[in-house]
Amino acid sequence: MESRVKALGHPVHPMLVMFPVALFVTAVIFDAIDIFGGPRFLGDVAYWNIVVGLIGGVLAALAGAVDLRAIPSGTRAKRIGTTHALVNGCVILLFAGVWAVRMSADQRTAGTALLVIEVVALAGLGLAAWFGGELVDRLGVGVDPDADLNASSSLRGRSATRLGRMGETR
């Protein structure tokens, strides 16, 4: 099943997810360093990583929702995709909660309780990533129907002639 939201021939959802994932992981690392005696500014950087990660996460979720709607009902892919979306939604809500608490505090740094919530959110992010991998690698969701080891460039479009394994034209 081919992705519905593309840029230059490639699915947008996987392009977008890397940013919030990296920002959330970095935020947790920086918060841990800050809490355990590292430079104080890392807590502030972690706060801003969460803010930008939330924005990126919402954008990735929107692109993913379009693709999820295109998966046929009653399939394993629909169940896995829905679970992937729900777990990611919980991750976004957990980080949004951490952000809201930090935004209303005198300092933008996290304490131990917020760090624990962030770690739980990261565990959810890992689980959601596994479901995403299952969708693409096992179930072929978001994969171009003409994909193979010798497929033509995505910039050439569907009308381009592709070479097969032995050099013959398909």
Number of C-alpha atoms within 10 A of each C-alpha: 15 18 22 18 17 14 11 10 15 18 20 20 23 14 13 18 20 14 18 23 19 12 22 29 20 17 25 25 18 25 27 21 15 20 18 10 8 13 11 14 14 20 25 19 17 24 26 17 21 26 21 14 25 23 14 19 25 17 17 20 20 14 22 24 17 14 21 24 13 14 20 11 11 8 10 13 21 18 15 18 24 17 16 24 19 13 20 22 17 15 25 24 14 19 22 16 15 19 21 12 14 18 14 9 11 7 11 18 24 25 14 12 10 20 19 14 17 25 17 15 23 19 13 20 22 16 16 23 17 12 21 20 15 17 21 14 12 11 15 15 23 24 16 17 11 12 11 12 9 13 15 17 11 14 11 11 11 13 7 12 12 17 15 13 12 7 9 8 9 8
